[in-house]
Amino acid sequence: MLIKVVNPNTTLSMTATIERCARAVASPGTRVEAVSPSMGPASIESHVDEALSVPGILEQIALGETQGVDGYVIACFGDPGMDAAREAASGPVVGIAEAAMHTATFLGRGFSVVTTLGRTTGRAWDLAAHYGFSRQCTGIHACEIPVLELETDPDARKVITEACRDAALQDGSDAIVLGCAGMADLCEHISSEIGLPVIDGVAAATLTVQSLVAMGLRTGKRGEFAPPLPKAYTGLLSDFGTAAPR
């Protein structure tokens, strides 16, 4: 089984961390490859960033379809381009926010999300509602550390840990969801410090994709998620065209 983990940003050091965390939970016989697109933002912290990351995600999905990839993880907590990726991929596609929130619901009555910047909390609330977890999601909190500073700020681990502790106390939650793929390697440390389960969406999504592939399940292609109709694209998107319009 081959799982491709797509980090929608172009920061390769973060992609390497994501790959380590995904491989750590994969079963023997499951190969995990984490990649960044050749185009896109260095980090995703706005609606513009998210929108401009989607062509790069689809580029990697198209490449994966030629490489025999069995399933895909979208490793950004905004779950950008999920519907488009599910149209384009033959195997299952799972986003880390969706997988992490699902996982958290198995561990208690309510969960808190701790993410990077306050400006991204609205998107996280939207996703919780979209996935049907408005009741279980008891709060979404920002630690105000930009995504790229997760790797460089010497105080990042301490700040995020305390934000998780405060969120759990404020919300009365039973679990913490980490709201950024760049936090993927902090779960064990934070959980040991605050005494609650802490969920990394990279691990949760990797195992979800692995389970779906093992069960022989994939996105239904009869209706909305059928492959897109062939047509030409122009300008910067010309490589995405599949045929000239008739």
C-alpha positions as CSV (number, residue, x, y, z in Angstrom):
1,M,0.0,0.0,0.0
2,L,1.3,3.5,-0.9
3,I,-0.1,6.5,0.9
4,K,0.9,10.0,-0.4
5,V,0.8,12.8,2.2
6,V,0.5,16.2,0.5
7,N,1.7,19.1,2.6
8,P,0.0,22.0,0.7
9,N,2.7,24.5,1.6
10,T,6.1,24.5,0.0
11,T,8.2,24.5,3.2
12,L,10.2,21.2,2.8
13,S,11.5,21.1,6.4
14,M,7.8,20.9,7.6
15,T,7.1,18.2,5.0
16,A,9.9,16.2,6.4
17,T,8.4,16.4,9.9
18,I,5.0,15.5,8.6
19,E,6.5,12.4,6.8
20,R,8.2,11.2,10.0
21,C,5.0,11.5,12.0
22,A,3.0,9.7,9.3
23,R,5.5,6.9,8.9
24,A,5.6,6.4,12.7
25,V,2.0,5.2,12.8
26,A,1.8,3.4,9.4
27,S,1.7,-0.4,9.5
28,P,4.5,-2.6,8.2
29,G,3.9,-2.9,4.5
30,T,2.5,0.5,4.2
31,R,4.7,3.0,2.4
32,V,4.3,6.7,3.1
33,E,5.6,9.5,0.9
34,A,5.2,13.1,2.0
35,V,5.5,15.8,-0.6
36,S,5.2,19.5,-1.2
37,P,3.8,20.9,-4.4
38,S,6.1,22.7,-6.9
39,M,3.9,25.8,-6.5
40,G,2.1,27.5,-3.7
41,P,2.5,29.5,-0.5
42,A,5.3,28.8,2.1
43,S,2.6,28.6,4.7
44,I,-1.2,28.7,4.8
45,E,-2.7,31.3,7.1
46,S,-5.4,33.0,5.1
47,H,-8.2,32.3,2.6
48,V,-5.9,33.6,-0.2
49,D,-3.1,31.2,0.9
50,E,-5.6,28.3,1.0
51,A,-7.1,29.1,-2.4
52,L,-3.6,29.4,-4.0
53,S,-2.5,26.1,-2.5
54,V,-5.2,24.1,-4.4
55,P,-3.5,23.9,-7.8
56,G,-0.4,22.5,-6.2
57,I,-2.4,19.9,-4.3
58,L,-4.1,18.8,-7.5
59,E,-0.7,18.7,-9.2
60,Q,0.4,16.2,-6.6
61,I,-2.8,14.2,-6.9
62,A,-2.4,13.9,-10.7
63,L,1.2,12.8,-10.2
64,G,0.2,10.2,-7.6
65,E,-2.4,8.8,-10.0
66,T,0.5,7.9,-12.4
67,Q,2.6,6.5,-9.5
68,G,0.1,3.9,-8.2
69,V,-0.8,5.8,-5.0
70,D,-3.6,4.0,-3.1
71,G,-4.8,7.0,-1.0
72,Y,-4.0,10.5,0.0
73,V,-3.7,12.7,3.1
74,I,-4.1,16.5,2.8
75,A,-1.8,17.8,5.6
76,C,-3.1,21.2,6.3
77,F,-5.7,21.9,9.0
78,G,-7.9,24.0,6.7
79,D,-8.4,20.8,4.6
80,P,-7.9,22.9,1.4
81,G,-9.1,21.5,-1.9
82,M,-10.7,18.4,-0.4
83,D,-13.7,18.1,-2.8
84,A,-11.5,18.8,-5.8
85,A,-8.9,16.2,-4.6
86,R,-11.7,13.6,-4.1
87,E,-12.8,14.2,-7.7
88,A,-9.3,13.8,-9.1
89,A,-8.1,10.8,-7.0
90,S,-9.1,7.2,-7.6
91,G,-8.4,6.3,-4.0
92,P,-9.6,7.8,-0.7
93,V,-8.6,11.3,0.3
94,V,-8.7,12.4,3.9
95,G,-7.9,15.8,5.5
96,I,-6.2,16.2,8.8
97,A,-8.8,18.4,10.4
98,E,-11.6,16.0,9.5
99,A,-9.6,12.9,10.7
100,A,-8.5,14.6,13.9
101,M,-12.0,15.8,14.8
102,H,-13.5,12.4,14.1
103,T,-10.8,10.7,16.3
104,A,-11.4,13.2,19.1
105,T,-15.1,12.2,19.3
106,F,-14.1,8.6,20.2
107,L,-12.2,9.8,23.3
108,G,-14.7,11.9,25.2
109,R,-17.7,14.1,25.1
110,G,-16.0,17.2,23.8
111,F,-12.7,18.4,22.3
112,S,-10.8,21.7,22.0
113,V,-8.7,22.8,19.0
114,V,-5.5,24.7,19.5
115,T,-4.2,26.3,16.3
116,T,-1.7,28.9,15.2
117,L,-3.1,32.4,14.5
118,G,-6.4,33.8,15.7
119,R,-7.4,34.7,12.1
120,T,-7.6,31.0,11.3
121,T,-10.1,30.1,14.0
122,G,-13.1,31.0,11.9
123,R,-12.1,28.4,9.3
124,A,-11.7,25.8,12.0
125,W,-15.2,26.5,13.3
126,D,-16.6,26.3,9.8
127,L,-15.0,22.9,9.4
128,A,-16.3,21.6,12.7
129,A,-19.8,22.6,11.6
130,H,-19.3,21.1,8.1
131,Y,-18.2,17.8,9.5
132,G,-21.0,17.7,12.0
133,F,-19.0,18.3,15.2
134,S,-20.4,21.6,16.3
135,R,-21.7,20.1,19.6
136,Q,-18.5,18.1,20.3
137,C,-16.1,21.0,19.5
138,T,-16.1,23.0,22.8
139,G,-13.6,25.7,21.8
140,I,-11.0,26.8,19.3
141,H,-8.0,28.7,20.5
142,A,-5.0,30.3,18.9
143,C,-1.5,30.3,20.4
144,E,-0.6,33.2,18.0
145,I,2.6,31.6,16.6
146,P,2.8,31.8,12.8
147,V,3.1,28.5,11.0
148,L,6.7,29.0,9.9
149,E,7.8,30.0,13.5
150,L,6.7,26.7,14.8
151,E,10.1,25.4,13.6
152,T,12.2,28.4,14.7
153,D,10.6,29.9,17.9
154,P,12.5,28.3,20.9
155,D,9.4,28.9,23.1
156,A,6.9,27.3,20.6
157,R,6.6,24.0,22.4
158,K,6.1,25.7,25.8
159,V,3.6,28.2,24.4
160,I,1.5,25.5,22.6
161,T,1.5,23.2,25.6
162,E,0.2,26.0,27.9
163,A,-2.4,27.0,25.3
164,C,-3.6,23.3,25.3
165,R,-3.7,23.3,29.1
166,D,-5.6,26.5,29.2
167,A,-8.0,25.4,26.5
168,A,-8.9,22.2,28.3
169,L,-9.5,24.0,31.6
170,Q,-11.6,26.8,29.9
171,D,-13.7,24.4,27.8
172,G,-13.9,21.4,30.1
173,S,-12.8,19.3,27.2
174,D,-11.7,15.7,27.2
175,A,-9.2,15.9,24.4
176,I,-7.1,18.4,22.4
177,V,-6.9,18.5,18.7
178,L,-3.7,20.2,17.3
179,G,-4.8,22.6,14.6
180,C,-1.7,22.6,12.4
181,A,0.3,19.9,10.6
182,G,3.4,21.7,11.8
183,M,2.5,20.7,15.4
184,A,2.5,17.0,14.4
185,D,5.5,16.0,16.5
186,L,4.3,17.6,19.7
187,C,1.5,15.2,20.7
188,E,3.3,12.9,23.1
189,H,5.0,15.8,24.9
190,I,1.8,17.8,25.3
191,S,-0.3,14.8,26.4
192,S,2.3,13.9,29.1
193,E,2.3,17.5,30.4
194,I,-1.5,18.1,30.5
195,G,-2.8,14.6,31.2
196,L,-5.2,14.5,28.3
197,P,-5.3,12.7,24.9
198,V,-3.8,15.0,22.2
199,I,-4.6,14.3,18.6
200,D,-2.4,15.0,15.6
201,G,-4.3,15.0,12.4
202,V,-1.4,13.8,10.3
203,A,-1.3,10.5,12.3
204,A,-5.1,10.3,12.4
205,A,-5.5,10.9,8.7
206,T,-2.7,8.5,7.7
207,L,-4.4,5.7,9.7
208,T,-7.8,6.5,8.4
209,V,-6.6,6.3,4.8
210,Q,-4.7,3.1,5.6
211,S,-7.9,1.5,7.0
212,L,-10.1,2.6,4.1
213,V,-7.6,1.2,1.5
214,A,-7.3,-2.1,3.6
215,M,-11.1,-2.4,3.5
216,G,-11.2,-1.8,-0.3
217,L,-13.1,1.5,0.1
218,R,-12.8,4.6,-2.0
219,T,-14.7,7.8,-2.8
220,G,-18.0,7.1,-4.7
221,K,-17.7,8.2,-8.3
222,R,-21.3,8.0,-9.5
223,G,-22.2,11.6,-8.9
224,E,-20.6,14.7,-7.5
225,F,-17.2,13.2,-7.1
226,A,-16.9,11.7,-10.6
227,P,-13.8,12.8,-12.5
228,P,-14.3,16.4,-13.8
229,L,-15.5,16.9,-17.4
230,P,-12.6,17.3,-19.9
231,K,-12.0,20.8,-21.0
232,A,-9.2,23.3,-21.7
233,Y,-7.7,25.6,-19.1
234,T,-5.8,28.7,-20.0
235,G,-2.9,30.8,-18.7
236,L,-1.1,29.5,-15.6
237,L,-3.6,26.7,-15.4
238,S,-3.1,25.4,-18.9
239,D,-1.4,22.2,-17.7
240,F,-4.5,21.2,-15.9
241,G,-6.6,21.0,-19.1
242,T,-7.6,17.5,-20.2
243,A,-9.0,18.3,-23.6
244,A,-10.1,21.2,-25.8
245,P,-13.7,22.1,-25.4
246,R,-16.1,20.8,-28.1
